[in-house]
């Protein structure tokens, strides 16, 4: 299984997501800023990241959320699909469902 990267400037969110996902047999890397995330992705020669969850806002609503993207996709990022967003705050169950529903078969 590939690793999931979580990018968020709130330590409590990073801790919540990491503990929720690691308890479900995912490998997780947490990063607290975009610059560090970009450096890690650029230096990732083994393509170990299967999914990245990035702190952002849902378009047209400005509600805080995690946006999911697949780093192996070199295409422009499409933020128009609402199913790629997990609105904050979320429960552990909502996070696990979000990962399983959208990405388990793609990691």
MIRO-618185 format. One record per atom (N, C-alpha, C, O): atom name; x, y, z. Coordinates in pm, whole numbers, plus 32768, in hexadecimal, padded with zeros to 4 digits. Layout:
residues N
name:CA; east:X; north:Y; up:Z
...
***
This chain:
residues 107
name:N; east:8053; north:7F8A; up:8000
name:CA; east:8000; north:8000; up:8000
name:C; east:8057; north:807C; up:8000
name:O; east:80BE; north:8081; up:8044
name:N; east:802E; north:80E0; up:7FB3
name:CA; east:8078; north:815C; up:7FAE
name:C; east:8057; north:81B3; up:8026
name:O; east:7FF7; north:819B; up:806E
name:N; east:80A9; north:8219; up:8038
name:CA; east:809E; north:8273; up:80AA
name:C; east:803F; north:82E5; up:808B
name:O; east:8037; north:8314; up:8019
name:N; east:7FF7; north:8312; up:80F1
name:CA; east:7FA1; north:8387; up:80E7
name:C; east:7FE7; north:83FC; up:812B
name:O; east:8014; north:83F0; up:819D
name:N; east:7FF1; north:846D; up:80E5
name:CA; east:802B; north:84E6; up:811E
name:C; east:7FB9; north:8542; up:8148
name:O; east:7F5A; north:8557; up:80FD
name:N; east:7FC4; north:8579; up:81C1
name:CA; east:7F63; north:85D9; up:81F2
name:C; east:7FAA; north:865E; up:8201
name:O; east:8012; north:8666; up:8244
name:N; east:7F73; north:86C8; up:81C4
name:CA; east:7FAF; north:874D; up:81CA
name:C; east:7F4A; north:87AA; up:820E
name:O; east:7EDF; north:87C7; up:81D8
name:N; east:7F6E; north:87D9; up:8284
name:CA; east:7F16; north:8833; up:82CF
name:C; east:7F6A; north:8881; up:8332
name:O; east:7FCA; north:884B; up:836A
name:N; east:7F49; north:88FF; up:834A
name:CA; east:7F95; north:894F; up:83A8
name:C; east:7F65; north:8941; up:8438
name:O; east:7FA0; north:897C; up:8493
name:N; east:7EFB; north:88F5; up:844E
name:CA; east:7EC8; north:88DD; up:84D5
name:C; east:7EFA; north:8856; up:8507
name:O; east:7ED6; north:87ED; up:84D1
name:N; east:7F4C; north:885A; up:8570
name:CA; east:7F84; north:87DE; up:85A7
name:C; east:7F17; north:877E; up:85D5
name:O; east:7F25; north:8705; up:85C6
name:N; east:7EAB; north:87B4; up:860C
name:CA; east:7E40; north:875C; up:863C
name:C; east:7E00; north:870F; up:85CA
name:O; east:7DDB; north:869B; up:85DB
name:N; east:7DF2; north:874D; up:8555
name:CA; east:7DBA; north:8707; up:84E0
name:C; east:7E1C; north:869C; up:84B1
name:O; east:7DF3; north:862C; up:8493
name:N; east:7E9C; north:86BF; up:84AA
name:CA; east:7F01; north:865C; up:8481
name:C; east:7F00; north:85E3; up:84DE
name:O; east:7F02; north:8571; up:84B1
name:N; east:7EFC; north:85FE; up:855F
name:CA; east:7EFB; north:8591; up:85C1
name:C; east:7E7E; north:853B; up:85B5
name:O; east:7E85; north:84C0; up:85BB
name:N; east:7E09; north:857C; up:85A3
name:CA; east:7D8B; north:8534; up:8597
name:C; east:7D8B; north:84DA; up:851C
name:O; east:7D67; north:8465; up:8525
name:N; east:7DB4; north:8511; up:84AB
name:CA; east:7DB3; north:84C3; up:842F
name:C; east:7E17; north:8451; up:8436
name:O; east:7DF9; north:83E0; up:8410
name:N; east:7E8E; north:846F; up:8467
name:CA; east:7EF6; north:8407; up:846F
name:C; east:7ECA; north:8393; up:84C8
name:O; east:7ED7; north:831F; up:84A1
name:N; east:7E97; north:83B1; up:853F
name:CA; east:7E6E; north:8345; up:8598
name:C; east:7DF8; north:82F7; up:8560
name:O; east:7DEF; north:827E; up:8572
name:N; east:7D9E; north:833B; up:851D
name:CA; east:7D2A; north:82F7; up:84E1
name:C; east:7D53; north:8299; up:8471
name:O; east:7D22; north:8229; up:8468
name:N; east:7DAD; north:82C6; up:841C
name:CA; east:7DD4; north:8275; up:83A8
name:C; east:7E38; north:8207; up:83CB
name:O; east:7E2F; north:8198; up:8397
name:N; east:7E97; north:8225; up:8423
name:CA; east:7EF8; north:81BD; up:8447
name:C; east:7EB4; north:814A; up:848E
name:O; east:7EE1; north:80D8; up:8482
name:N; east:7E4A; north:8165; up:84D7
name:CA; east:7DFF; north:80FB; up:8518
name:C; east:7DB4; north:80A4; up:84B6
name:O; east:7D7D; north:803C; up:84DB
name:N; east:7DB1; north:80CD; up:8438
name:CA; east:7D6F; north:8082; up:83CE
name:C; east:7DD2; north:8053; up:8365
name:O; east:7DB0; north:8042; up:82F0
name:N; east:7E4E; north:8040; up:838F
name:CA; east:7EB7; north:8004; up:833D
name:C; east:7EE2; north:8059; up:82C5
name:O; east:7F08; north:8022; up:825E
name:N; east:7EDA; north:80DB; up:82D2
name:CA; east:7F11; north:8135; up:826B
name:C; east:7F96; north:816B; up:829D
name:O; east:7FA8; north:8181; up:8315
name:N; east:7FF3; north:817F; up:8242
name:CA; east:806E; north:81C7; up:8262
name:C; east:8050; north:825A; up:824E
name:O; east:8018; north:8281; up:81E7
name:N; east:8076; north:82AD; up:82AF
name:CA; east:8053; north:833A; up:82AC
name:C; east:80CD; north:8391; up:82C6
name:O; east:811C; north:8374; up:8320
name:N; east:80DB; north:83FA; up:8277
name:CA; east:8141; north:8460; up:828C
name:C; east:80F7; north:84E4; up:829F
name:O; east:809F; north:8506; up:824F
name:N; east:8119; north:852E; up:8308
name:CA; east:80DA; north:85B0; up:831F
name:C; east:813D; north:861F; up:8301
name:O; east:81B4; north:8615; up:831E
name:N; east:8108; north:868B; up:82C7
name:CA; east:8158; north:86FF; up:82A1
name:C; east:8108; north:877A; up:82C5
name:O; east:8090; north:877F; up:82AD
name:N; east:814B; north:87E0; up:8300
name:CA; east:80FE; north:8854; up:832D
name:C; east:8104; north:88CD; up:82D0
name:O; east:80D3; north:8938; up:82F3
name:N; east:813F; north:88BD; up:8258
name:CA; east:813C; north:892B; up:81F7
name:C; east:814F; north:88F7; up:8169
name:O; east:8187; north:888C; up:8153
name:N; east:811F; north:8946; up:810A
name:CA; east:8123; north:891C; up:807D
name:C; east:81AF; north:8911; up:8046
name:O; east:81CB; north:88B9; up:7FF5
name:N; east:8208; north:8968; up:8070
name:CA; east:8292; north:8965; up:803E
name:C; east:82D6; north:88E0; up:805E
name:O; east:8316; north:88A4; up:8008
name:N; east:82C7; north:88B3; up:80DB
name:CA; east:8301; north:8832; up:8102
name:C; east:82C1; north:87C0; up:80B5
name:O; east:8305; north:8761; up:808D
name:N; east:823E; north:87C8; up:809F
name:CA; east:81F9; north:875F; up:8053
name:C; east:822E; north:8758; up:7FC4
name:O; east:8247; north:86EB; up:7F91
name:N; east:823F; north:87CA; up:7F85
name:CA; east:8272; north:87CC; up:7EFB
name:C; east:82FE; north:8792; up:7EF5
name:O; east:831D; north:8746; up:7E99
name:N; east:8353; north:87B5; up:7F55
name:CA; east:83DB; north:877E; up:7F58
name:C; east:83D9; north:86E6; up:7F67
name:O; east:8424; north:86A0; up:7F23
name:N; east:8383; north:86B3; up:7FBE
name:CA; east:837A; north:8623; up:7FD2
name:C; east:834B; north:85DD; up:7F53
name:O; east:837F; north:8573; up:7F2F
name:N; east:82E8; north:8617; up:7F10
name:CA; east:82B4; north:85DC; up:7E95
name:C; east:831E; north:85DE; up:7E28
name:O; east:8331; north:857A; up:7DE2
name:N; east:8364; north:864E; up:7E19
name:CA; east:83CB; north:8659; up:7DB2
name:C; east:843F; north:85F9; up:7DC9
name:O; east:847D; north:85CB; up:7D6A
name:N; east:845D; north:85DC; up:7E48
name:CA; east:84CC; north:8582; up:7E69
name:C; east:84A1; north:84F1; up:7E77
name:O; east:84F2; north:849B; up:7E9A
name:N; east:8424; north:84D4; up:7E5C
name:CA; east:83EE; north:844D; up:7E6B
name:C; east:8408; north:83FB; up:7DED
name:O; east:83B4; north:83F7; up:7D92
name:N; east:8479; north:83BB; up:7DE7
name:CA; east:84A1; north:836D; up:7D71
name:C; east:8454; north:82EA; up:7D64
name:O; east:844D; north:82B0; up:7CF7
name:N; east:841B; north:82B9; up:7DD3
name:CA; east:83D6; north:8238; up:7DD2
name:C; east:833F; north:8245; up:7DC4
name:O; east:82F8; north:81E1; up:7DCB
name:N; east:830D; north:82BE; up:7DAF
name:CA; east:827D; north:82D5; up:7DA3
name:C; east:8231; north:8294; up:7E17
name:O; east:81CF; north:824D; up:7E01
name:N; east:825E; north:82AC; up:7E90
name:CA; east:8221; north:826A; up:7F03
name:C; east:819C; north:82A9; up:7F2C
name:O; east:814E; north:8268; up:7F71
name:N; east:8180; north:8325; up:7F03
name:CA; east:8104; north:8366; up:7F2A
name:C; east:8095; north:8345; up:7EC8
name:O; east:809D; north:8366; up:7E52
name:N; east:802F; north:8302; up:7EFB
name:CA; east:7FBD; north:82E0; up:7EA7
name:C; east:7F4E; north:8345; up:7EAF
name:O; east:7EF6; north:834B; up:7E59
name:N; east:7F52; north:8397; up:7F19
name:CA; east:7EE8; north:83F8; up:7F2F
name:C; east:7F1E; north:8468; up:7F86
name:O; east:7F6C; north:8450; up:7FE2
name:N; east:7EF2; north:84E2; up:7F69
name:CA; east:7F16; north:8554; up:7FBB
name:C; east:7E95; north:859A; up:7FE2
name:O; east:7E41; north:85B6; up:7F8D
name:N; east:7E86; north:85B7; up:8063
name:CA; east:7E15; north:8604; up:8096
name:C; east:7E4A; north:868B; up:80C1
name:O; east:7EA2; north:8694; up:8118
name:N; east:7E15; north:86F7; up:8084
name:CA; east:7E49; north:877D; up:8099
name:C; east:7DDF; north:87D6; up:80D9
name:O; east:7D6C; north:87D7; up:80AF
name:N; east:7E08; north:881F; up:8140
name:CA; east:7DB1; north:887F; up:8182
name:C; east:7D8C; north:88EF; up:8120
name:O; east:7DE4; north:892D; up:80E4
name:N; east:7D0B; north:8908; up:8111
name:CA; east:7CDC; north:896E; up:80B4
name:C; east:7C4D; north:8996; up:80D9
name:O; east:7C1D; north:8976; up:8146
name:N; east:7C0B; north:89DA; up:807F
name:CA; east:7B7E; north:89FC; up:808E
name:C; east:7B31; north:89C3; up:8019
name:O; east:7B66; north:89B5; up:7FAC
name:N; east:7AB3; north:89A2; up:8031
name:CA; east:7A5E; north:8970; up:7FC6
name:C; east:7A3C; north:89E7; up:7F6B
name:O; east:7A0F; north:8A4E; up:7F9D
name:N; east:7A50; north:89DA; up:7EE9
name:CA; east:7A32; north:8A49; up:7E8D
name:C; east:79A0; north:8A76; up:7E9B
name:O; east:7947; north:8A25; up:7EB2
name:N; east:798B; north:8AF5; up:7E8C
name:CA; east:7908; north:8B35; up:7E91
name:C; east:78C7; north:8B35; up:7F1B
name:O; east:7859; north:8B69; up:7F29
name:N; east:7908; north:8AFD; up:7F80
name:CA; east:78CC; north:8AFE; up:8004
name:C; east:792D; north:8B2F; up:806F
name:O; east:7903; north:8B61; up:80D8
name:N; east:79AD; north:8B22; up:8055
name:CA; east:7A16; north:8B49; up:80B3
name:C; east:7A15; north:8AFA; up:8134
name:O; east:7A50; north:8B25; up:8198
name:N; east:79D2; north:8A85; up:8135
name:CA; east:79D2; north:8A2F; up:81AB
name:C; east:7A56; north:89E2; up:81AE
name:O; east:7A82; north:89B2; up:8146
name:N; east:7A95; north:89D4; up:8223
name:CA; east:7B13; north:898B; up:822C
name:C; east:7AFF; north:88F7; up:820B
name:O; east:7A9A; north:88BA; up:822E
name:N; east:7B62; north:88C0; up:81C6
name:CA; east:7B59; north:8835; up:819C
name:C; east:7BE3; north:87FF; up:817C
name:O; east:7C45; north:884A; up:8172
name:N; east:7BEA; north:877B; up:816B
name:CA; east:7C61; north:873C; up:8132
name:C; east:7C41; north:871C; up:80A1
name:O; east:7BD8; north:86E3; up:8083
name:N; east:7C9C; north:8742; up:8048
name:CA; east:7C8C; north:8724; up:7FB9
name:C; east:7CE7; north:86AF; up:7F98
name:O; east:7D5B; north:86AD; up:7FC2
name:N; east:7CB5; north:864F; up:7F4E
name:CA; east:7D05; north:85D9; up:7F2C
name:C; east:7D3A; north:85E4; up:7E9E
name:O; east:7CF3; north:860D; up:7E43
name:N; east:7DB7; north:85BE; up:7E8E
name:CA; east:7DF2; north:85B9; up:7E09
name:C; east:7E51; north:8544; up:7E01
name:O; east:7E86; north:8515; up:7E65
name:N; east:7E66; north:8516; up:7D87
name:CA; east:7EC1; north:84A8; up:7D6E
name:C; east:7F40; north:84E0; up:7D30
name:O; east:7F3B; north:8516; up:7CC1
name:N; east:7FB1; north:84D6; up:7D73
name:CA; east:802B; north:8518; up:7D43
name:C; east:8060; north:84E1; up:7CBF
name:O; east:80A6; north:8528; up:7C78
name:N; east:803F; north:8466; up:7C9E
name:CA; east:8070; north:842D; up:7C21
name:C; east:802D; north:846C; up:7BA8
name:O; east:805E; north:845F; up:7B38
name:N; east:7FBD; north:84AF; up:7BBF
name:CA; east:7F76; north:84F2; up:7B52
name:C; east:7FBC; north:8576; up:7B35
name:O; east:7FBF; north:85CE; up:7B8B
name:N; east:7FF1; north:8585; up:7AC0
name:CA; east:803A; north:85FE; up:7A9B
name:C; east:7FDF; north:8664; up:7A58
name:O; east:800E; north:86CA; up:7A27
name:N; east:7F5C; north:8649; up:7A56
name:CA; east:7EFD; north:86A3; up:7A18
name:C; east:7EE0; north:8718; up:7A75
name:O; east:7F03; north:8716; up:7AEB
name:N; east:7E9F; north:877E; up:7A40
name:CA; east:7E73; north:87EC; up:7A93
name:C; east:7E13; north:87B8; up:7AFD
name:O; east:7DC4; north:875D; up:7AE2
name:N; east:7E1A; north:87F0; up:7B73
name:CA; east:7DC3; north:87C4; up:7BDF
name:C; east:7D37; north:87FA; up:7BC9
name:O; east:7D23; north:8871; up:7BB4
name:N; east:7CD6; north:87A1; up:7BD0
name:CA; east:7C49; north:87C4; up:7BBC
name:C; east:7C06; north:87CC; up:7C45
name:O; east:7BF1; north:8765; up:7C86
name:N; east:7BE3; north:8845; up:7C70
name:CA; east:7BA2; north:8854; up:7CF3
name:C; east:7B0C; north:8865; up:7CE7
name:O; east:7ACB; north:8894; up:7D44
name:N; east:7AD3; north:883F; up:7C75
name:CA; east:7A43; north:884F; up:7C62
name:C; east:79F2; north:87D9; up:7C94
name:O; east:7978; north:87E3; up:7CA1
name:N; east:7A32; north:8769; up:7CB1
name:CA; east:79E9; north:86F2; up:7CDD
name:C; east:79DC; north:86F2; up:7D75
name:O; east:7A3F; north:86E2; up:7DBD
name:N; east:7963; north:8704; up:7DA6
name:CA; east:7949; north:870D; up:7E36
name:C; east:7970; north:868D; up:7E7F
name:O; east:7991; north:8692; up:7EF6
name:N; east:796E; north:861B; up:7E3A
name:CA; east:7990; north:859C; up:7E7D
name:C; east:7A24; north:8594; up:7EA1
name:O; east:7A4D; north:853A; up:7EEB
name:N; east:7A77; north:85F0; up:7E6D
name:CA; east:7B04; north:85F4; up:7E90
name:C; east:7B20; north:8643; up:7F0F
name:O; east:7B94; north:8653; up:7F36
name:N; east:7AB5; north:8677; up:7F50
name:CA; east:7AC4; north:86C7; up:7FC9
name:C; east:7A83; north:8681; up:8040
name:O; east:7A18; north:8646; up:8035
name:N; east:7AC7; north:868A; up:80B2
name:CA; east:7A8F; north:865B; up:8130
name:C; east:7A86; north:86D5; up:818B
name:O; east:7AEB; north:8709; up:81BA
name:N; east:7A0B; north:8701; up:81A4
name:CA; east:79F7; north:877B; up:81F1
name:C; east:7A1F; north:8768; up:8282
name:O; east:7A02; north:8700; up:82BE
name:N; east:7A61; north:87CC; up:82BB
name:CA; east:7A85; north:87CD; up:8348
name:C; east:7A13; north:880E; up:8396
name:O; east:79CC; north:8861; up:835F
name:N; east:7A00; north:87EB; up:8413
name:CA; east:7A3F; north:877A; up:8457
name:C; east:7A02; north:86F6; up:8429
name:O; east:7990; north:86F3; up:83F9
name:N; east:7A4D; north:868C; up:8437
name:CA; east:7A1E; north:8607; up:840F
name:C; east:7A3F; north:85A4; up:847C
name:O; east:7A99; north:85BB; up:84CD
name:N; east:79F6; north:8537; up:847D
name:CA; east:7A10; north:84CE; up:84E0
name:C; east:7A72; north:8469; up:84A5
name:O; east:7A8F; north:846A; up:842D
name:N; east:7AA3; north:8413; up:84FA
name:CA; east:7AFB; north:83A7; up:84CD
name:C; east:7AB2; north:8351; up:8467
name:O; east:7AEC; north:8329; up:8402
name:N; east:7A35; north:8334; up:8480
name:CA; east:79E6; north:82E0; up:8426
name:C; east:79D4; north:8322; up:839D
name:O; east:79DC; north:82E0; up:8336
name:N; east:79BC; north:83A6; up:839D
name:CA; east:79AE; north:83EE; up:831E
name:C; east:7A31; north:83ED; up:82D0
name:O; east:7A31; north:83DE; up:8255
name:N; east:7AA1; north:83FD; up:8315
name:CA; east:7B24; north:83FA; up:82D4
name:C; east:7B3F; north:8371; up:8296
name:O; east:7B66; north:8368; up:8222
name:N; east:7B2A; north:8308; up:82E3
name:CA; east:7B42; north:8280; up:82B1
name:C; east:7AE6; north:8263; up:823B
name:O; east:7B12; north:8229; up:81D7
name:N; east:7A68; north:8289; up:8244
name:CA; east:7A0A; north:8275; up:81D6
name:C; east:7A36; north:82C2; up:815A
name:O; east:7A2E; north:828D; up:80EB
name:N; east:7A64; north:833C; up:816C
name:CA; east:7A94; north:838F; up:80FD
name:C; east:7B0A; north:834C; up:80B6
name:O; east:7B0D; north:8345; up:803B
name:N; east:7B68; north:831B; up:8102
name:CA; east:7BDC; north:82D5; up:80C8
name:C; east:7BAF; north:8255; up:8083
name:O; east:7BD2; north:823D; up:8010
name:N; east:7B61; north:8203; up:80C8
name:CA; east:7B36; north:8183; up:808F
name:C; east:7ADE; north:8193; up:8014
name:O; east:7AEF; north:814C; up:7FB1
name:N; east:7A81; north:81F0; up:801A
name:CA; east:7A21; north:8204; up:7FAD
name:C; east:7A65; north:8235; up:7F2D
name:O; east:7A3F; north:820D; up:7EBF
name:N; east:7AC7; north:828A; up:7F3C
name:CA; east:7B00; north:82CB; up:7EC6
name:C; east:7B88; north:8299; up:7E9A
name:O; east:7BAB; north:82A9; up:7E25
name:N; east:7BD6; north:825B; up:7EF4
name:CA; east:7C61; north:8248; up:7ED0
name:C; east:7C9D; north:81C0; up:7EED
name:O; east:7D0B; north:81A4; up:7EBD
name:N; east:7C5B; north:816A; up:7F37
name:CA; east:7C99; north:80EA; up:7F5A
name:C; east:7CC5; north:809E; up:7EDE
name:O; east:7D33; north:8066; up:7EDC
name:N; east:7C74; north:809A; up:7E79
name:CA; east:7C98; north:8051; up:7DFF
name:C; east:7CFE; north:8099; up:7DA8
name:O; east:7D33; north:805F; up:7D49
name:N; east:7D1B; north:8115; up:7DC9
name:CA; east:7D75; north:8165; up:7D76
name:C; east:7DFD; north:8178; up:7DB5
name:O; east:7E58; north:81AD; up:7D73
name:N; east:7E10; north:814F; up:7E33
name:CA; east:7E91; north:8161; up:7E76
name:C; east:7EF4; north:80F7; up:7E4C
name:O; east:7F66; north:80F7; up:7E7B
***
